[in-house]
Amino acid sequence: MPQAPPARRDPALLVVVGLIALLVAVALIVVFTRGEPAQLDPDTPGGVVQRYSAAVLDGDETVAAGYLSAAALTGCDRTTAVDPSATDDIRITLVETTERDASADVQVLIVTTYGSGPFGSSEYESEEAFDLVKVDGDWLVNEAPWQLAVCPPSGDTL
């Protein structure tokens, strides 16, 4: 009995499968090569808020305190300062900056993610503002949102 010739593969199917594989590869490259957010100019209100917030989220109160004004340090209340473990699931996004000669307001969106339940994690978001003042040409945080308020460790002098 003669054998049937082997089935030919449809070239269109091979092209579609190849395109899908290429798209998956590109998507993986994009996901794994995304780095940290771009650093803003450290001499701008947004740059100061970015660095202050990064220090708070890293739990480095001493570095964060270096971005605080004398008034913020004097008015520092350790009982309301943020617990470093409470910043584990916080994302901060810059919304808008209003800069004046000697002061600035930096609006941010703070998204806090809480645990997971049977339907996944839950999030709470709020738009908050940092108040900054210009002291000797440098921008300093005069007031931070409660979620990111810190006091320098006891005994630190700035």
C-alpha positions as a Markdown table, in Angstrom:
| # | Residue | x | y | z |
|---|---|---|---|---|
| 1 | Met | 0.0 | 0.0 | 0.0 |
| 2 | Pro | 1.5 | 3.4 | -1.0 |
| 3 | Gln | 2.1 | 5.9 | 1.8 |
| 4 | Ala | 0.5 | 9.3 | 1.6 |
| 5 | Pro | 3.0 | 12.1 | 1.2 |
| 6 | Pro | 3.9 | 14.0 | 4.4 |
| 7 | Ala | 1.5 | 16.8 | 5.3 |
| 8 | Arg | 2.9 | 20.2 | 4.3 |
| 9 | Arg | 2.9 | 22.8 | 7.0 |
| 10 | Asp | 1.0 | 25.9 | 6.3 |
| 11 | Pro | 3.5 | 28.8 | 5.9 |
| 12 | Ala | 0.9 | 31.3 | 7.2 |
| 13 | Leu | 0.6 | 29.4 | 10.4 |
| 14 | Leu | 4.4 | 29.4 | 10.8 |
| 15 | Val | 4.5 | 33.2 | 10.2 |
| 16 | Val | 1.8 | 33.8 | 12.9 |
| 17 | Val | 3.5 | 31.6 | 15.4 |
| 18 | Gly | 6.8 | 33.4 | 14.7 |
| 19 | Leu | 5.2 | 36.8 | 15.2 |
| 20 | Ile | 3.6 | 35.7 | 18.5 |
| 21 | Ala | 7.0 | 34.4 | 19.7 |
| 22 | Leu | 8.6 | 37.7 | 18.7 |
| 23 | Leu | 6.0 | 39.8 | 20.5 |
| 24 | Val | 6.4 | 37.7 | 23.7 |
| 25 | Ala | 10.2 | 38.2 | 23.5 |
| 26 | Val | 9.9 | 41.9 | 23.1 |
| 27 | Ala | 7.4 | 42.2 | 26.0 |
| 28 | Leu | 9.8 | 40.2 | 28.2 |
| 29 | Ile | 12.7 | 42.5 | 27.3 |
| 30 | Val | 10.6 | 45.6 | 28.0 |
| 31 | Val | 9.5 | 44.3 | 31.4 |
| 32 | Phe | 12.9 | 43.2 | 32.6 |
| 33 | Thr | 14.9 | 46.2 | 31.3 |
| 34 | Arg | 12.7 | 48.8 | 32.9 |
| 35 | Gly | 14.8 | 50.5 | 35.5 |
| 36 | Glu | 14.2 | 52.9 | 38.3 |
| 37 | Pro | 12.2 | 56.1 | 37.6 |
| 38 | Ala | 14.2 | 58.9 | 36.1 |
| 39 | Gln | 15.9 | 61.1 | 38.7 |
| 40 | Leu | 14.6 | 64.6 | 38.7 |
| 41 | Asp | 17.0 | 67.6 | 39.1 |
| 42 | Pro | 18.0 | 67.7 | 42.8 |
| 43 | Asp | 17.9 | 71.5 | 42.7 |
| 44 | Thr | 14.1 | 71.5 | 42.0 |
| 45 | Pro | 11.2 | 71.1 | 44.4 |
| 46 | Gly | 10.2 | 67.8 | 42.6 |
| 47 | Gly | 13.8 | 66.5 | 42.9 |
| 48 | Val | 13.9 | 67.2 | 46.6 |
| 49 | Val | 10.6 | 65.5 | 47.2 |
| 50 | Gln | 11.7 | 62.5 | 45.1 |
| 51 | Arg | 14.9 | 62.1 | 47.1 |
| 52 | Tyr | 13.2 | 62.8 | 50.5 |
| 53 | Ser | 10.5 | 60.2 | 49.7 |
| 54 | Ala | 13.1 | 57.6 | 48.5 |
| 55 | Ala | 14.9 | 58.1 | 51.8 |
| 56 | Val | 11.7 | 57.7 | 53.8 |
| 57 | Leu | 10.7 | 54.5 | 51.9 |
| 58 | Asp | 14.2 | 53.1 | 52.4 |
| 59 | Gly | 13.9 | 53.7 | 56.1 |
| 60 | Asp | 16.8 | 56.2 | 56.2 |
| 61 | Glu | 15.4 | 58.8 | 58.5 |
| 62 | Thr | 18.8 | 60.6 | 58.8 |
| 63 | Val | 19.1 | 61.2 | 55.1 |
| 64 | Ala | 15.4 | 62.2 | 54.9 |
| 65 | Ala | 15.9 | 64.7 | 57.7 |
| 66 | Gly | 18.6 | 66.3 | 55.6 |
| 67 | Tyr | 15.8 | 67.5 | 53.3 |
| 68 | Leu | 13.8 | 69.0 | 56.1 |
| 69 | Ser | 13.7 | 72.7 | 57.0 |
| 70 | Ala | 14.6 | 74.0 | 60.4 |
| 71 | Ala | 10.9 | 74.6 | 61.1 |
| 72 | Ala | 10.0 | 71.0 | 60.2 |
| 73 | Leu | 12.8 | 69.7 | 62.4 |
| 74 | Thr | 11.8 | 71.9 | 65.3 |
| 75 | Gly | 8.1 | 70.9 | 65.0 |
| 76 | Cys | 9.0 | 67.3 | 64.6 |
| 77 | Asp | 6.7 | 65.0 | 66.7 |
| 78 | Arg | 8.1 | 61.6 | 67.2 |
| 79 | Thr | 4.6 | 60.2 | 68.1 |
| 80 | Thr | 3.2 | 61.0 | 64.7 |
| 81 | Ala | 6.3 | 60.1 | 62.6 |
| 82 | Val | 5.8 | 57.3 | 60.2 |
| 83 | Asp | 6.7 | 53.7 | 61.2 |
| 84 | Pro | 9.3 | 52.5 | 58.6 |
| 85 | Ser | 7.5 | 49.2 | 58.2 |
| 86 | Ala | 4.3 | 51.1 | 57.2 |
| 87 | Thr | 6.1 | 52.3 | 54.0 |
| 88 | Asp | 6.6 | 48.8 | 52.5 |
| 89 | Asp | 3.7 | 49.0 | 50.1 |
| 90 | Ile | 3.5 | 52.7 | 49.1 |
| 91 | Arg | 3.9 | 54.2 | 45.6 |
| 92 | Ile | 4.3 | 57.9 | 45.0 |
| 93 | Thr | 3.6 | 59.6 | 41.7 |
| 94 | Leu | 4.3 | 63.3 | 41.0 |
| 95 | Val | 1.2 | 65.1 | 40.0 |
| 96 | Glu | 2.1 | 68.8 | 39.8 |
| 97 | Thr | 4.6 | 71.3 | 41.1 |
| 98 | Thr | 3.8 | 74.9 | 41.8 |
| 99 | Glu | 7.0 | 76.9 | 42.3 |
| 100 | Arg | 7.2 | 80.5 | 43.6 |
| 101 | Asp | 10.2 | 82.6 | 44.5 |
| 102 | Ala | 10.6 | 81.3 | 48.1 |
| 103 | Ser | 8.1 | 78.4 | 48.4 |
| 104 | Ala | 6.7 | 75.6 | 46.4 |
| 105 | Asp | 3.9 | 73.0 | 46.5 |
| 106 | Val | 4.5 | 69.6 | 45.1 |
| 107 | Gln | 1.3 | 67.5 | 44.6 |
| 108 | Val | 1.7 | 63.8 | 44.7 |
| 109 | Leu | -0.5 | 60.8 | 44.5 |
| 110 | Ile | 0.2 | 58.3 | 47.2 |
| 111 | Val | -1.1 | 54.7 | 46.7 |
| 112 | Thr | -1.0 | 52.3 | 49.6 |
| 113 | Thr | -1.5 | 48.6 | 49.0 |
| 114 | Tyr | -2.8 | 46.5 | 51.9 |
| 115 | Gly | -2.3 | 42.7 | 52.1 |
| 116 | Ser | -4.3 | 40.2 | 50.2 |
| 117 | Gly | -7.6 | 38.7 | 50.7 |
| 118 | Pro | -9.8 | 36.3 | 48.8 |
| 119 | Phe | -10.2 | 38.9 | 46.0 |
| 120 | Gly | -6.6 | 40.1 | 46.0 |
| 121 | Ser | -5.0 | 43.1 | 47.5 |
| 122 | Ser | -6.8 | 46.4 | 48.2 |
| 123 | Glu | -5.4 | 49.9 | 47.6 |
| 124 | Tyr | -6.1 | 53.3 | 49.0 |
| 125 | Glu | -5.0 | 56.4 | 47.1 |
| 126 | Ser | -4.9 | 60.0 | 48.1 |
| 127 | Glu | -3.6 | 63.2 | 46.6 |
| 128 | Glu | -1.3 | 64.9 | 49.0 |
| 129 | Ala | 1.0 | 67.9 | 49.0 |
| 130 | Phe | 4.5 | 68.7 | 50.2 |
| 131 | Asp | 5.2 | 72.3 | 51.2 |
| 132 | Leu | 8.7 | 73.4 | 50.4 |
| 133 | Val | 10.7 | 76.6 | 51.3 |
| 134 | Lys | 13.8 | 77.9 | 49.7 |
| 135 | Val | 16.6 | 78.5 | 52.2 |
| 136 | Asp | 19.9 | 79.9 | 51.0 |
| 137 | Gly | 19.1 | 78.7 | 47.5 |
| 138 | Asp | 18.2 | 75.2 | 48.5 |
| 139 | Trp | 14.7 | 73.7 | 48.5 |
| 140 | Leu | 13.7 | 72.1 | 51.8 |
| 141 | Val | 10.6 | 70.2 | 52.8 |
| 142 | Asn | 8.7 | 72.3 | 55.3 |
| 143 | Glu | 5.7 | 70.0 | 55.6 |
| 144 | Ala | 5.3 | 66.4 | 54.3 |
| 145 | Pro | 2.1 | 64.3 | 54.0 |
| 146 | Trp | 1.5 | 62.3 | 57.2 |
| 147 | Gln | 2.3 | 59.0 | 55.4 |
| 148 | Leu | 5.9 | 60.3 | 54.8 |
| 149 | Ala | 6.5 | 62.4 | 57.9 |
| 150 | Val | 9.7 | 61.5 | 59.7 |
| 151 | Cys | 11.8 | 62.8 | 62.6 |
| 152 | Pro | 15.6 | 62.3 | 62.7 |
| 153 | Pro | 16.8 | 59.6 | 65.1 |
| 154 | Ser | 17.4 | 60.9 | 68.6 |
| 155 | Gly | 20.8 | 62.5 | 69.0 |
| 156 | Asp | 21.3 | 63.4 | 65.4 |
| 157 | Thr | 22.2 | 66.9 | 64.7 |
| 158 | Leu | 21.7 | 68.5 | 61.3 |
